[in-house]
């Protein structure tokens, strides 16, 4: 944390008072929480982003979708619309948000994906549309306490664990670290593939004061797949890339690109960034400087769904754009325990 962050301590103290008071009212029942008409599973975090919620929602939907009819619900950050929507094949990121569209694209429309700011109201509408739905997975609804979920999974990043973070604006936390006690499972995400037992022990020790009795602590990592072309002129082979990402934390993406490709340039953008033609012009000019044709724009799946719409017309269609897929990786023993706990809570007779 930079030294000047301490100058923001009074604002953080005020923010703590507001969020703590709100949680107190919900905890005491003075503000009401209500169950959805079907079992609900919340995937969230305490920070403002960068913990890998959407890949975890996809992981859980793939895991549980084999045995239950389920759907997903997100707020749809970055969209230019408001209200409740069910995603369709014609939906764009501007209409529904990049992360819900990423989920819809990943599952090829086979799992219903919804967006709505009011999670409880959206859940009730979903029940009306899909009365046979057996589970709703909510992306980033840990602070949406009007809905009382049946199970909560809280994510915290290996690189910025909640135990070392601070409340906004000093740090990136949206509420006190004590909020982690509402979670049945806490997951340290984006861990190194070969994380040592000593590192895990240190994390357990640092996070244990914030875990509820009976809560489990898991460690997950990310597996990258083979890049696939999204839009642009056909480019079957490439050896060089321009790496572009609009993430809250893009270090793993950029590190992977540096390790596996010759990176000519990097374009890091803010989370949920709305790309403009001026960004494409910069990339086209850079590509024009390369005499070889084996150069592509490599981006994340989250960003790729935006480029599909942008490339329908205009300058983005001139760029060979590839997406780098990712999947959550969890140790088999922890995945078995995760499934057991979810079945026990969500699908009990």
Buried (B, 14 or more C-beta within 10 A) or exposed (E): EEEEEEEBEEEBEEBBEEBBEBBEEBEEEEEEBEEBEBBBBBBBBBBEBBBBBBBBBBBBBBBBBEEBBBBBBBBBBBBEEEEBBBBEEEBBBBBBBBBBBBBBBBBEEEBBBBBBEBBBBBBBBBBEEBEEBBBBBBBBBBBBBBBBBBBBBBBBBBBBBBBEBBBBEBBBBBBBBEBBBBBBBBBBBBBEEEBEEEBBEEBEEEBEEBBEEEBBBBBBBBEBEEBEBBBBEEBEEBEBBBBBBBBBBBBBBBEBBEEEBEBBBBBBBEBBBBBEEEBBEEBBEBBEEEEEEBBBBBBBBBBBBBBBBBBEEEBBBBBBBBBBBBBBBBBEEBBEBBBEBBEEEBBEE
